[in-house]
Amino acid sequence: MKNSHSFLKTAAITAKVAGALFFSLYLAGCKKDGKTNSSSGINKVNHVVVIYLENHSFDNLYGQFQGANGLSNATPGNTIQVDATGAAYTYLPAIPGTPAFPTTLTNTYFNIDQYVPNDMMTQDVLHRYYQEQMQIDGGKMDKYALYNSNSAGLSQGYYTTSLLPLLPMAQKYVLCDNFFHSAFGGSFLNHMWLIAAASPTFPNAPASIIAQVDGSGNVTKDGAVTPDGYVVNTSYTVNAPHPASAVAANLVPNQTIPTIGDRLSDKNVTWAWYSGGWDNALAGNPDATFQFHHQPFAFFANYADGKQAKTDHLKDETVFIAAAKAGTLPAVSFVKPLGIDNEHPGYSDVANGENHALELINDVLNGPNGKDAVIVVTYDENGGFWDHVVPPAIDPKWGPGTRVPAIIISPFAKSSYVDHTQYETVSILSFIEKRWGLQPLSTRDKNANPLSNAFNF
């Protein structure tokens, strides 16, 4: 019996050891397959590339995407546009400056391609800080045409989704249909939020550029700067490059709030902002479509004229393309195409902008870094175009604004997936912060979902 007891004890110990070994091997296998917790899976990502396009709402481009919350889900309650008295228009307000569109467009969304194909430019659509809030109209989504002095009823137009050059990427990887641009208004402010999750300030700004708002919150005089000193509409930096014609007193002083670039540098994580036409603009010979207000890091003291960090981190898009092909990309890349290549109505068209973005994507995927990269293609803001989905109420002062498309392309991304999870522009920051263990920049990126449902980690 004593020998039998010893045998059983030895067998039990052996079984326990074997079980522990099996469990360890199981965990190792899971880790290898990316099935452990998200923090271990996300560490497989060694390169993040953000391609930042311009000025389209989700419904404007992907409203016909199968399986997405698109135009078929819109109802008259969030489609019909109203005038200043709240009465529904009989027809959409006529689109000025072009004979291409009829003056009797039904008061609902309409297809742009039948009048202007997506490889031709349309005029711009109004998109400014105060006006977007009025367009959203407390979630009624019914005053996009009213507060659109540039092109009136064009705000209700959409493009045929099946004709979009980026459609195959959206179909193969992840299309986010609940992604909102983080700040009300236009390009300038949303570029700032992309890198700082906060709004820039201009203490003692000239009175001529300060907006005036009455006691009821109505804008009596529009301006680039709010009465409490935040810069919200198109402005230029005191640093190079800025337009030669810019009024010196109106140039935004250097900002000192932290940026994602600062956070990455503090952790010795490599990064760069790549801009189409940057080298020529710095040399004083900017392309006609170079957008000075699309260069957010140039507004910050850490990347001011004469700082080594400016040379190290702010580069031309051609440098990105060469690095992608050579497999020498930094850990984090922000890519801002030149105006003519960024899809912005008024100086770009959809087809040209998307084909350029497709080339950038393929440069990454076909290069040595493609195997461990996450590419996020999104739009800085809606550009004044209507969307039927009410933005979430997160911050009444800043946003988010209207829904925009976002495509997540990666070997780690889910396949042919429509992600309905609520995201916003600063979710990109949240993802980067999670991957490299960075401190959040503000409460907005701290609380934003870090693209958690888009991957197979």
C-alpha positions in Angstrom: 0.0 0.0 0.0 2.9 2.3 0.8 4.4 1.8 -2.6 1.0 2.2 -4.2 0.5 5.5 -2.4 3.9 6.7 -3.5 3.1 5.8 -7.1 -0.2 7.7 -7.0 1.5 10.7 -5.5 4.2 10.6 -8.2 1.5 10.2 -10.9 -0.4 13.2 -9.6 2.7 15.4 -9.6 3.5 14.3 -13.1 0.0 15.0 -14.3 0.1 18.4 -12.6 3.4 19.3 -14.3 2.1 18.0 -17.6 -1.1 20.1 -17.3 0.9 23.2 -16.5 3.2 22.5 -19.5 0.2 22.0 -21.7 -1.4 25.3 -20.5 1.8 27.1 -21.1 2.1 25.7 -24.6 -1.6 26.6 -25.2 -1.0 30.2 -24.1 2.1 30.4 -26.3 0.1 29.1 -29.2 -2.6 31.6 -28.6 -0.2 34.4 -28.4 1.4 33.3 -31.7 -2.1 33.3 -33.3 -2.9 36.8 -31.9 -5.7 35.5 -29.6 -4.4 36.8 -26.3 -5.5 40.1 -24.8 -5.4 43.1 -27.1 -2.3 44.7 -25.5 -0.2 41.7 -26.6 -1.8 41.5 -30.0 -1.5 45.2 -30.7 2.3 45.0 -30.1 2.5 43.2 -33.4 1.8 46.5 -35.1 5.2 48.2 -35.8 4.0 50.8 -38.3 0.9 53.1 -38.3 0.2 55.2 -41.3 -2.6 57.8 -41.3 -3.6 59.1 -44.7 -5.7 62.3 -44.1 -8.0 63.2 -46.9 -10.4 66.1 -47.2 -14.0 67.1 -46.9 -16.6 64.3 -47.5 -19.3 62.9 -45.2 -19.9 59.2 -44.9 -23.2 59.3 -46.8 -21.6 61.5 -49.5 -19.2 58.7 -50.4 -20.3 55.4 -48.9 -24.0 55.9 -48.5 -24.6 52.9 -50.9 -22.1 50.5 -49.3 -23.7 47.1 -48.6 -24.1 46.4 -45.0 -23.3 49.9 -43.8 -25.6 52.4 -42.2 -26.2 54.4 -45.3 -28.7 56.3 -47.4 -31.3 53.4 -47.2 -31.5 54.1 -43.5 -32.2 57.8 -43.9 -35.8 58.9 -43.2 -37.6 62.1 -44.2 -37.1 63.3 -40.7 -33.4 63.6 -41.1 -33.3 64.2 -44.9 -35.6 67.1 -45.6 -33.9 70.5 -45.5 -35.5 73.6 -44.1 -35.2 77.3 -44.5 -34.5 80.0 -41.8 -38.2 79.8 -40.6 -38.1 76.1 -40.2 -40.3 75.5 -43.3 -39.2 72.7 -45.7 -37.9 73.8 -49.1 -40.1 72.9 -52.1 -36.9 72.3 -54.0 -33.3 72.3 -52.7 -31.8 75.8 -52.9 -30.3 76.3 -56.4 -26.6 75.5 -56.7 -24.9 78.8 -57.8 -22.1 79.3 -60.2 -22.7 76.3 -62.5 -25.3 75.3 -65.1 -24.5 71.6 -64.4 -27.2 71.1 -61.8 -30.9 71.7 -62.3 -32.7 74.3 -60.2 -35.5 71.9 -59.3 -33.7 69.3 -57.3 -36.1 67.4 -55.0 -35.6 68.3 -51.3 -33.7 65.1 -50.4 -30.3 63.6 -51.2 -29.4 63.3 -54.8 -26.7 61.7 -57.0 -23.9 64.1 -58.1 -22.4 61.8 -60.7 -25.4 62.2 -63.1 -24.5 65.9 -63.4 -20.7 66.1 -62.6 -18.8 62.8 -62.7 -16.4 62.0 -59.8 -13.3 62.8 -62.0 -14.4 66.4 -62.3 -14.4 69.1 -59.6 -17.4 70.7 -58.1 -17.4 74.0 -56.2 -16.6 74.0 -52.5 -19.3 73.5 -49.8 -19.3 75.7 -46.7 -17.7 74.1 -43.7 -16.9 76.3 -40.7 -17.0 76.1 -36.9 -20.2 77.9 -36.1 -21.9 77.0 -39.3 -21.5 73.2 -38.9 -23.2 73.4 -35.5 -26.1 75.3 -37.1 -26.2 72.8 -39.9 -26.5 69.9 -37.5 -29.3 71.9 -35.8 -29.3 70.0 -32.5 -29.4 66.6 -34.3 -32.2 67.4 -36.8 -29.6 67.4 -39.6 -31.8 69.7 -41.5 -29.9 73.0 -42.2 -26.9 71.9 -44.3 -28.4 73.6 -47.4 -29.4 76.7 -45.5 -26.0 77.4 -43.9 -24.1 76.9 -47.1 -23.5 80.2 -48.8 -20.9 78.6 -51.2 -23.1 76.0 -53.0 -26.5 75.8 -51.3 -28.2 72.5 -52.2 -25.0 70.8 -53.2 -24.7 69.8 -49.6 -27.2 67.1 -50.2 -25.3 65.4 -53.0 -23.7 62.0 -52.9 -21.4 60.0 -55.1 -22.1 56.5 -56.5 -20.2 54.3 -54.1 -19.5 51.6 -56.8 -17.5 54.1 -58.8 -15.1 55.0 -55.9 -11.4 54.0 -56.5 -11.0 53.2 -52.8 -14.0 50.9 -52.8 -12.0 47.7 -53.2 -10.0 48.6 -50.1 -13.2 49.2 -48.1 -14.6 45.9 -49.3 -11.5 43.9 -48.6 -10.6 45.3 -45.1 -12.6 47.4 -42.6 -15.0 50.2 -43.3 -16.1 52.2 -40.2 -19.6 53.6 -40.6 -19.8 55.2 -37.2 -16.7 57.5 -37.3 -17.0 61.2 -36.7 -14.6 64.1 -37.1 -13.7 65.3 -33.7 -14.2 69.1 -33.9 -16.9 71.2 -35.4 -15.9 73.1 -38.4 -13.2 72.8 -41.1 -9.8 71.6 -41.9 -7.6 73.8 -39.8 -9.3 72.9 -36.5 -9.6 69.2 -37.3 -5.9 68.9 -38.2 -5.1 70.4 -34.8 -7.3 67.8 -33.1 -5.7 65.0 -35.1 -2.3 65.8 -33.5 -3.3 67.4 -30.2 -6.9 66.4 -29.3 -7.5 70.1 -28.4 -8.0 73.5 -29.9 -5.2 76.1 -30.4 -5.4 79.5 -28.8 -4.6 83.1 -29.9 -4.4 85.4 -26.8 -5.0 89.1 -27.7 -5.9 88.3 -31.3 -6.7 91.3 -33.5 -10.4 92.3 -33.1 -10.9 92.1 -36.8 -10.6 88.3 -36.7 -12.6 87.6 -33.6 -16.1 86.3 -34.0 -19.0 88.0 -32.2 -21.8 85.9 -30.6 -24.9 87.4 -29.0 -26.4 86.3 -25.7 -28.5 83.6 -27.4 -25.5 82.0 -29.0 -26.2 83.4 -32.5 -23.2 84.5 -34.5 -23.5 88.2 -35.4 -20.0 88.3 -37.0 -18.0 85.3 -38.1 -14.3 85.1 -37.5 -11.3 82.8 -37.2 -11.0 83.2 -33.4 -13.8 82.7 -30.8 -14.5 85.4 -28.2 -12.7 83.4 -25.6 -9.6 83.1 -27.7 -9.6 79.7 -29.5 -8.6 79.6 -33.2 -11.4 77.7 -35.0 -11.3 78.6 -38.7 -8.6 78.8 -41.4 -5.5 80.6 -40.0 -1.8 80.5 -40.7 1.2 80.1 -38.5 4.0 82.6 -37.7 6.4 80.0 -38.9 7.3 79.0 -42.4 5.5 78.2 -44.5 2.6 80.7 -44.7 1.2 82.6 -47.6 3.3 85.6 -48.6 0.1 87.7 -48.5 -0.8 86.8 -44.9 -1.3 89.7 -42.6 1.5 89.5 -40.0 -0.8 90.5 -37.1 -3.2 87.7 -37.9 -0.6 84.9 -37.8 -1.2 82.4 -35.0 1.5 82.4 -32.3 3.4 79.3 -31.5 1.4 76.7 -29.5 2.7 74.9 -26.5 0.1 72.3 -25.7 1.4 68.7 -26.1 1.1 66.9 -29.4 1.2 63.2 -30.3 4.6 64.0 -31.8 5.9 65.1 -28.4 4.5 62.0 -26.8 6.2 59.7 -29.4 9.5 61.5 -29.1 9.5 61.3 -25.3 9.3 57.5 -25.7 11.9 57.5 -28.5 9.3 56.2 -31.0 10.1 57.4 -34.5 7.5 59.5 -36.4 7.0 62.0 -39.2 4.4 64.2 -40.8 4.7 64.0 -44.6 3.1 66.6 -46.7 2.7 66.9 -50.5 4.5 70.0 -51.7 6.2 70.7 -48.4 9.8 71.2 -49.7 8.6 73.6 -52.4 6.5 75.5 -49.9 9.4 75.8 -47.5 11.6 77.1 -50.3 9.1 79.8 -51.0 7.7 78.3 -54.2 4.5 76.6 -53.0 2.3 74.7 -55.4 -0.9 76.6 -56.3 -2.9 74.0 -54.4 -0.6 73.7 -51.3 -2.7 74.3 -48.2 -0.7 76.1 -45.5 -3.4 75.5 -42.8 -3.1 71.7 -43.3 0.3 71.6 -41.7 -0.6 71.5 -37.9 2.9 70.7 -36.4 4.2 73.9 -38.0 2.0 75.9 -35.5 3.8 74.5 -32.5 6.9 75.9 -30.7 8.6 72.5 -30.6 8.6 72.5 -34.5 9.2 76.2 -35.0 11.6 77.7 -37.5 15.1 76.9 -36.6 14.3 73.9 -34.4 16.0 70.6 -35.3 12.7 68.8 -34.6 11.1 70.6 -37.6 13.8 69.2 -39.9 13.6 65.8 -38.3 9.9 65.3 -38.3 8.2 67.5 -41.0 9.0 66.1 -44.4 7.8 66.0 -48.0 5.5 63.3 -49.2 8.1 62.1 -51.6 10.2 61.0 -48.6 7.3 58.9 -47.4 6.9 57.2 -50.7 10.6 56.3 -50.9 10.6 55.1 -47.3 7.5 52.9 -47.9 9.1 51.3 -50.9 12.4 50.8 -49.1 10.9 49.5 -45.9 12.3 52.4 -43.8 9.1 53.9 -42.5 9.1 55.4 -39.0 6.8 53.8 -36.4 4.1 56.5 -37.0 3.5 58.3 -40.3 1.0 61.0 -41.0 0.5 61.6 -44.7 -1.2 64.8 -46.0 -1.5 64.8 -49.8 -1.1 68.0 -51.8 -4.3 69.9 -52.4 -4.9 68.6 -55.9 -4.6 65.1 -54.5 -6.7 65.3 -51.3 -10.3 65.1 -52.6 -11.2 68.6 -51.4 -14.0 70.1 -53.6 -13.0 73.3 -55.3 -9.4 72.3 -56.0 -9.5 68.5 -56.2 -11.8 65.8 -57.4 -12.8 62.5 -55.9 -11.2 60.2 -58.5 -7.8 61.9 -58.5 -7.7 62.1 -54.7 -8.6 58.5 -54.2 -6.3 57.1 -56.9 -3.5 59.0 -55.2 -4.4 57.6 -51.8 -4.5 54.1 -53.4 -1.0 54.5 -54.7 0.2 55.5 -51.2 -1.6 52.5 -49.7 0.0 50.1 -52.2 3.4 51.6 -51.6 3.0 50.5 -48.0 1.4 47.2 -48.5 3.8 46.1 -51.2 6.8 47.3 -49.3 8.8 45.5 -46.5 6.8 47.3 -43.8 3.4 46.2 -45.1 3.5 43.0 -43.1 3.2 44.8 -39.7 1.4 48.0 -40.7 -1.9 49.5 -39.9 -3.1 52.1 -42.4 -6.0 54.4 -41.5 -7.5 56.4 -44.4 -10.0 59.0 -43.2 -11.2 62.5 -43.9 -10.5 65.6 -41.8 -14.2 66.7 -41.8 -17.4 66.4 -43.8 -16.7 69.5 -45.9 -20.2 70.8 -45.4 -21.8 67.7 -46.9 -24.9 66.3 -45.2 -25.1 63.0 -43.4 -28.2 61.4 -41.9 -26.5 60.1 -38.7 -26.7 62.4 -35.6 -23.2 63.0 -34.1 -22.8 61.7 -30.5 -23.1 64.4 -27.8 -19.6 64.3 -26.2 -18.5 67.9 -25.9 -21.0 70.7 -26.7 -18.2 73.2 -27.4 -16.0 71.2 -29.7 -17.8 68.1 -31.1 -17.7 65.6 -32.6 -19.0 66.9 -35.9 -20.6 65.1 -38.8 -19.8 61.4 -39.7 -17.0 60.8 -42.1 -15.6 57.6 -43.8 -12.7 55.7 -42.3 -11.0 52.7 -43.8 -8.6 50.5 -41.8 -6.2 48.5 -43.9 -3.9 46.0 -42.4 -2.9 42.3 -42.3 -4.3 42.4 -38.8 -7.6 44.0 -39.8 -10.8 42.0 -40.0 -11.7 40.9 -43.5 -14.6 42.5 -45.5 -16.0 43.9 -42.3 -18.2 46.9 -41.6 -17.4 48.2 -38.1 -20.4 49.9 -36.4 -18.4 50.8 -33.3 -18.4 54.5 -32.4 -15.1 56.2 -33.2 -13.9 59.7 -33.8 -10.7 61.3 -35.2 -8.9 61.1 -31.9 -9.5 57.4 -31.8 -6.5 57.3 -34.0 -4.5 59.0 -31.3 -6.0 56.6 -28.7 -4.8 53.6 -30.9 -1.3 55.0 -31.2 -1.2 55.7 -27.4 -2.3 52.2 -26.6 0.2 50.6 -28.9 3.2 52.5 -27.5 2.1 53.1 -24.0 1.8 56.9 -24.3 0.0 59.3 -22.0 -3.2 60.7 -23.4 -3.2 64.3 -24.6 -6.7 65.3 -23.3 -9.8 63.7 -21.9 -11.1 63.2 -25.5 -8.4 60.9 -26.7 -8.2 59.3 -23.3 -11.9 58.3 -23.5 -12.0 57.6 -27.3 -12.3 54.0 -28.4 -8.9 52.9 -29.9 -10.3 51.2 -32.9 -10.9 48.2 -30.8 -13.3 46.3 -33.0 -11.4 46.5 -36.3 -8.7 43.9 -35.7 -8.1 40.2 -35.3 -5.6 40.6 -32.4 
